[in-house]
Amino acid sequence: MCGKTDRGLVRDTNEDSFWYDENLGATIVADGLGGASAGEVASSITADMFRDIVRASLSQAVSVEEVKAVLSGSLSRAGQEILKSAGENPELDGMGSTAVCVCFRNNRWVIAHIGDSRAYLAHKGNMVQLTKDHSFVQNLLDKGLITPEQAHFHPYRNLITRHVGMQGGAEADFAVLEAATGDICLLCSDGLTGMLSDEEISAILSGDMSLGEKCEELIKKTLEYGAPDNITVVIAEAGE
C-alpha cells in the first residue's frame, strides 16, 4: 500500500486525511466538510477513529459480515464523535466528512463509503468505479435528468447528500468483490476525480510503475491541471 495527500494549488489548508496499515490490509480516505479548520477536524476524527477501531477489532473479524461490521462501526463512532465535538465547540458546528475505506481479507476487497470519496478497481488494464457518490448530482444522473458530461461540470457537483457526522447518522454503502493477484484498489478524494478522467486514472494505475510512483503521478497530473481542491490517494495491491 501507499498513500499521498496534497493541499492543491488553491486551498489554504488540507482538509483531507488518510491512514493505512499494510499488515492489517486496511485503509481509509476522508475528506472534511465545513470549511476552515472544521473540515480538517472532521476528517481527522474520521480517520483516527477508523484506525483505532480497526487496530482493536479487525484481527478478530473473519467473515465478510464481521469485517463489514468493523468498518461500519468505525464510521458510526466517528460520526458520533464529530457531533460531540461540534456540540462542545461552536466554531465547529456543521462539520462533517466523507469516508471511503477498504479491508483486504481472504482474497476479497470489502469496501464501505459515505459521501463522494471513491474507490476504483484496476484489473488487467481495465478500471471500474466501485462506489456510487452520495450526491445531488448522482441523484440527477440516476433519474436520467443529466448526462455524465453535464454532471462533471454541474454547479452543484460538490453538494453531497450523506456524510459522516450527519444529524441522525449516515449509513455506509458496501461493495464486496473477489481480488485477483495484481489487482489494484484506489481510494481517493474528489480532488482527484474532479480533475482527472477515468481514462487518465486508469492509464496511470495500469502503467509500469511502483505503487509509490503511481501515487506521485496521480497527484502530479492533478496539480498540472490546476488542482483547485485537496487531493488524496491511497493505492493497495492484492497479493498472492
Protein Blocks (a to p, Z undefined) as FASTA:
>chain_A
ZZdddebjmbmbdcbdcdddfklopacddddehijjllmmmmmmmmmmmmmmmmmmmmmp
mblmlmmmmmmmmmmmmmmmmmmmmmmmmklgoiacdddddddeehiacdddedjbdcdd
deehiacdfbdcddfklmmmmnopacfklmmmgcklmpcfbdehiahiaaddddddddde
hiacddddfklmmmpcfklmmmmmmpccdfklmmmmmmmmmmmnopaaccddddddddZZ
